[in-house]
Amino acid sequence: MAPNQLRNDGNTVALALSLPANEFKPTALTITCTVVLFSIIVQGLIIKPLIAWTVVHDNIEDV
């Protein structure tokens, strides 16, 4: 995962934490953290198969 993605996720959480206290802040924090964690987990699980798929296809084109 690119460091830029982690930085952007950190910025997203920081913005959600900086919201003024009201009845929507807990919901916004929950949704934000869920989306950030989901994106990190999905990207982490997909990267290895994606690299393997790319390597296989590059070898076929070289033949």
Secondary structure, DSSP 8 states (H G I E B T S, - for coil): --HHHHHHHHHHHHHHHTS-SSTTHHHHHHHHHHHHHHHHHHHHHHHHHHHHHHHHHHHHHH-
